[in-house]
Amino acid sequence: MIIGIINSKGGVGKTTTAINLATVFSNEGYSVQVLDMDPQGSASEWADRAADAGTPLPFAVESTNIKRLPRVVNETEFTIIDTPPGDPAIMDAAIAASDFVIVPVQSSPIELVRVSETLPSLASTPHGVLLTSVRFGTRQFEETVEGLNQQGISAFDTKIPIREGIRAAFGGVPTKFEGYDFLAKEIMEAMA
């Protein structure tokens, strides 16, 4: 299964979602790879730091580009494509290669504008919006969920909370999944 993680905005949790989801699938015994299509190389840097610390990620992270993507995308049971913000060509290539697309969005009503711009390109690809950096019980969270519902946007039941542990995991192997394990189950059920 090929899972693309896209959003035209940066800082929404694309790389964090890619690495955590890959770790969950790897822990379940699946062969996994992460394809880093972001020129900033955040997923690759994460893997390098983990290896340098003596705790390598349990899956390969490979930098790739649009031209190489078709050659490297089907090598494992799960391929997760991490994309950069603001590059429509890369996002379109990732969508075209994907069986399923995750659109991480910070839990804020203003973020729904970007999601609304992204969703038309996903019309024929199974997808779901993943709320990240969630502060449960706040007005901002409630307004975001209400906005998703009003616009008929398909969102995961899983919401990723704002936690220092999620940010602190950068450069290591994630051990506290803070909902990413439930996200993996939702994806598997959606694609069954």
NUDOKOL-462860 format. One record per residue (C-alpha): residue in one letter; x, y negated, z negated. Coordinates in pm, 1 decimal. Layout:
{A {X Y Z}}
...
This chain:
{M {0.0 0.0 0.0}}
{I {127.8 -342.9 92.1}}
{I {31.8 -628.5 -139.1}}
{G {95.7 -987.0 -37.6}}
{I {112.3 -1258.1 -301.2}}
{I {38.7 -1598.0 -152.6}}
{N {-51.4 -1954.3 -239.4}}
{S {47.4 -2272.7 -60.5}}
{K {132.9 -2425.4 -399.8}}
{G {443.4 -2350.4 -601.6}}
{G {459.8 -2276.1 -972.6}}
{V {141.5 -2069.2 -986.2}}
{G {301.7 -1737.5 -1081.8}}
{K {364.2 -1565.0 -748.8}}
{T {708.1 -1427.3 -837.5}}
{T {604.6 -1344.2 -1193.2}}
{T {304.8 -1155.3 -1055.9}}
{A {521.4 -972.4 -800.4}}
{I {780.5 -855.5 -1054.7}}
{N {530.3 -762.0 -1326.4}}
{L {303.0 -575.1 -1086.0}}
{A {600.0 -392.2 -932.5}}
{T {715.7 -291.4 -1281.1}}
{V {370.3 -159.1 -1371.6}}
{F {350.4 49.8 -1052.2}}
{S {706.7 174.7 -1101.7}}
{N {626.6 274.8 -1460.3}}
{E {332.6 475.6 -1320.7}}
{G {579.0 676.9 -1111.3}}
{Y {527.2 512.0 -772.9}}
{S {808.9 414.2 -539.8}}
{V {807.5 34.9 -520.1}}
{Q {990.2 -244.3 -345.3}}
{V {956.3 -620.8 -364.6}}
{L {1021.2 -816.5 -47.8}}
{D {1136.8 -1168.7 -128.4}}
{M {1033.5 -1397.6 158.1}}
{D {1091.8 -1715.6 -41.1}}
{P {1405.3 -1902.3 77.2}}
{Q {1455.4 -2007.6 -287.4}}
{G {1495.1 -1637.3 -366.5}}
{S {1329.3 -1634.3 -708.5}}
{A {1253.2 -1260.2 -702.9}}
{S {1608.0 -1184.9 -584.9}}
{E {1751.5 -1405.9 -858.7}}
{W {1534.5 -1225.6 -1115.0}}
{A {1671.7 -890.8 -995.1}}
{D {2031.5 -1018.8 -996.3}}
{R {2003.3 -1154.3 -1350.7}}
{A {1848.5 -828.9 -1473.4}}
{A {2129.6 -626.2 -1313.7}}
{D {2395.4 -861.2 -1454.3}}
{A {2243.8 -816.7 -1801.5}}
{G {2276.1 -438.7 -1768.6}}
{T {1902.3 -376.6 -1735.7}}
{P {1830.1 -356.4 -1363.0}}
{L {1474.8 -365.6 -1239.0}}
{P {1338.7 -14.4 -1169.6}}
{F {1275.1 -98.0 -802.1}}
{A {1452.7 -267.7 -514.2}}
{V {1416.7 -637.6 -442.9}}
{E {1513.5 -727.2 -88.9}}
{S {1531.7 -1069.5 72.9}}
{T {1362.9 -1069.3 410.1}}
{N {1216.0 -1296.2 673.6}}
{I {936.6 -1293.0 929.8}}
{K {1147.3 -1118.5 1193.4}}
{R {1262.7 -836.2 962.3}}
{L {932.0 -790.6 777.8}}
{P {780.8 -526.5 1011.1}}
{R {1093.8 -310.6 980.5}}
{V {1114.1 -306.3 600.6}}
{V {753.3 -321.6 489.4}}
{N {653.7 48.6 486.5}}
{E {942.5 211.2 303.4}}
{T {768.0 280.5 -31.4}}
{E {430.3 368.1 -180.9}}
{F {393.5 5.8 -293.2}}
{T {547.6 -291.5 -119.3}}
{I {488.9 -627.3 -281.7}}
{I {559.3 -936.3 -74.0}}
{D {656.0 -1252.0 -265.3}}
{T {605.7 -1564.4 -54.1}}
{P {715.4 -1926.8 -81.2}}
{P {483.0 -2222.7 -122.4}}
{G {398.6 -2441.5 172.0}}
{D {515.7 -2222.9 460.7}}
{P {212.7 -2126.0 670.9}}
{A {414.2 -1904.6 908.9}}
{I {549.2 -1689.2 624.7}}
{M {208.6 -1676.0 455.3}}
{D {42.9 -1568.6 781.8}}
{A {306.6 -1297.0 838.0}}
{A {259.5 -1167.8 482.2}}
{I {-118.9 -1164.3 521.4}}
{A {-94.7 -979.1 853.7}}
{A {131.5 -714.1 697.6}}
{S {-76.5 -670.7 380.2}}
{D {-345.5 -422.1 287.3}}
{F {-444.1 -646.8 -3.6}}
{V {-363.3 -1007.4 -95.5}}
{I {-343.0 -1166.7 -438.9}}
{V {-380.3 -1544.0 -465.1}}
{P {-244.8 -1655.4 -804.5}}
{V {-397.5 -1982.6 -921.4}}
{Q {-335.6 -2172.7 -1241.6}}
{S {-646.3 -2203.4 -1452.5}}
{S {-744.4 -2557.6 -1357.7}}
{P {-1041.8 -2685.1 -1155.8}}
{I {-812.2 -2897.4 -935.1}}
{E {-631.7 -2581.6 -822.4}}
{L {-950.1 -2454.3 -658.6}}
{V {-900.9 -2705.7 -376.7}}
{R {-586.7 -2521.8 -261.6}}
{V {-759.2 -2186.4 -293.0}}
{S {-1045.6 -2306.1 -76.0}}
{E {-789.7 -2407.8 188.8}}
{T {-616.0 -2067.2 174.5}}
{L {-916.4 -1833.1 174.5}}
{P {-1028.5 -1875.0 538.2}}
{S {-702.4 -1715.3 654.1}}
{L {-788.5 -1410.9 438.5}}
{A {-1131.4 -1343.9 588.0}}
{S {-1044.3 -997.6 722.5}}
{T {-800.7 -894.0 447.0}}
{P {-917.8 -760.8 109.0}}
{H {-811.6 -1014.5 -151.4}}
{G {-869.7 -1156.4 -495.1}}
{V {-789.3 -1473.0 -683.8}}
{L {-584.1 -1421.1 -999.7}}
{L {-614.7 -1687.4 -1266.8}}
{T {-277.8 -1747.5 -1434.0}}
{S {-162.1 -1966.3 -1723.7}}
{V {-504.7 -1922.4 -1879.9}}
{R {-592.7 -2080.0 -2213.0}}
{F {-901.7 -1881.1 -2302.1}}
{G {-1188.3 -2066.9 -2467.1}}
{T {-1090.9 -2408.1 -2329.4}}
{R {-1313.0 -2632.4 -2122.8}}
{Q {-1057.3 -2625.5 -1842.9}}
{F {-1077.8 -2244.7 -1824.1}}
{E {-1458.6 -2245.3 -1833.1}}
{E {-1475.2 -2510.3 -1557.3}}
{T {-1233.5 -2311.1 -1342.0}}
{V {-1437.9 -1992.0 -1375.2}}
{E {-1756.8 -2188.1 -1306.8}}
{G {-1596.7 -2342.6 -995.6}}
{L {-1494.3 -1999.0 -866.7}}
{N {-1846.4 -1869.1 -919.0}}
{Q {-2011.2 -2172.5 -756.8}}
{Q {-1790.7 -2138.1 -449.2}}
{G {-1845.3 -1762.1 -430.5}}
{I {-1471.7 -1697.1 -458.5}}
{S {-1377.5 -1337.4 -536.8}}
{A {-1164.9 -1337.5 -851.4}}
{F {-1016.4 -1055.5 -1054.4}}
{D {-1170.0 -974.4 -1391.4}}
{T {-812.4 -977.5 -1520.6}}
{K {-687.0 -1319.9 -1624.2}}
{I {-321.6 -1380.4 -1711.3}}
{P {-281.7 -1584.2 -2030.5}}
{I {-26.0 -1856.2 -2079.9}}
{R {240.8 -1689.0 -2293.4}}
{E {601.2 -1772.3 -2364.6}}
{G {680.4 -1401.1 -2335.9}}
{I {580.0 -1403.5 -1969.9}}
{R {815.1 -1692.2 -1893.4}}
{A {1092.9 -1547.9 -2109.9}}
{A {1088.3 -1219.6 -1915.9}}
{F {1259.1 -1387.1 -1616.4}}
{G {1585.9 -1209.1 -1550.6}}
{G {1489.9 -892.2 -1735.4}}
{V {1262.1 -592.5 -1703.4}}
{P {912.3 -693.8 -1816.8}}
{T {784.6 -489.5 -2110.5}}
{K {477.1 -684.8 -2223.4}}
{F {247.1 -701.0 -1925.8}}
{E {-10.4 -946.4 -2064.3}}
{G {-278.0 -819.6 -1826.8}}
{Y {-70.1 -718.7 -1524.5}}
{D {-134.5 -352.6 -1610.9}}
{F {-509.5 -419.7 -1590.2}}
{L {-456.4 -606.4 -1262.7}}
{A {-285.1 -298.6 -1116.4}}
{K {-587.8 -86.6 -1212.0}}
{E {-825.2 -338.0 -1052.9}}
{I {-628.1 -330.7 -728.7}}
{M {-623.7 49.6 -722.5}}
{E {-1000.2 60.4 -780.7}}
{A {-1064.7 -203.5 -513.2}}
{M {-863.1 -9.1 -255.9}}
{A {-997.7 338.6 -345.5}}
